[in-house]
Amino acid sequence: MNKLISKSVSKSEQAPVAFRAADFFARSRAKLSFDVPPGLFDPNIIPASGDPGTDKMLEIVAREQPVRPAAVLIAVVDHPEPTILLTQRSAHLNDHAGQIAFPGGKIDAIDSSPLDAALREAEEEVGLSRDFVDPIGYLDLYGTAFGFRILPTVARVRPGFQLTINHSEVDDAFEVPLSFLMNPANHQVHSKEFRGMERFYYAMPFAERYIWGATAGMLRVLYERIYSS
């Protein structure tokens, strides 16, 4: 599980992992499944973030407002150098405006599963056709201080797709090398105050893109699940 208690990346993690696309997909298929964690919908189950301040905030939020189940797609594009598809959310949105995110959103009643929700949202936001997506399995449930319970689906995406950006939700879509995101030397730990508590979170700045918060946290969980567990 994602651990921020030390507030830094350990020296043993400074070197990048040995990286091949085939190895990543094989490890993912061996370690992930489509079992839905009960905490996705149960407010009495608090997903652990690894940071005590954030965990306390998750407990407070669970008492104050309904759980907000959501699903995202960690779309790993199978290029010779594989990449992860990310979006920049529109600046006018109520939640996380302008931030870097995975394609995804809340799970609706019409969705047959979190996987179905993630695929639907990816189609609606950036026009990623399901025909190019090979789902592998769910990553660990991730909770945010805004009450979202996010279940990421890791998927292999076949190159050759064409995107159509829905600018009411997304300003841009772009790809970042998987080798960069899976290199623990790029996993910075930042902090800020939120509701009177110091909150620690991961950040993975890439060129002009500031990847942080829940997105960076889920990427860190992906690294730990695939390469450290």
Secondary structure, DSSP 8 states (H G I E B T S, - for coil): ----TTSS--GGG-S-----HHHHHHHHHHH-B----GGGT-TTS----S-HHHHHHHHHHHHHS--EEEEEEEEEE-SSS-EEEEEEE-TT-SSSTT-EE-SEEE--TT-SSHHHHHHHHHHHHH---GGGEEEEEE---EE-TTSEEEEEEEEEE-S-------TTTEEEEEEEEHHHHT-GGG-EEEEEEETTEEEEEEE--BTTB--BHHHHHHHHHHHIIIII-
